[in-house]
Amino acid sequence: MRYESLCKGIFLFLYITLYALSNTANADDGYTLWFKYQNIDDKERLREYQQTISSVIVSGNSKTCRTIRDELKNSLPALLGKTIPFEKMIQTGTLLIGTPSSSDFIKKLTTATLLDLLGQEGYVIKSV
């Protein structure tokens, strides 16, 4: 059950990100020109997203992981209208972001063959 919620969380994150990026930018400048996070207007969809993501884990301490963490701290409250806590333990509704080398949980879900096929820039989205 928690695996299914995790994957729903990953899908939700990607959907929200694409939704946020697809909005037309107004006369903003600088950072907000590219990353303008607005609350989701569809109340039913918003409620679904708010109930799906209960926490976030960004596994790793690289510059990329810090950037991901910072972006999610800014974007999720703006998009969802509530603060999503960053946790250390996976639970139902956790959005987990990382690599097989930074997370044993992710390592168990992927195979070396799959990762080799994806190359350096590839990624996997799984519903578990």
Beta strands, then each sheet from edge to edge (+ up, - down):
strand 1: 55-58
strand 2: 94-97
sheet 1: 1+ 2+
end
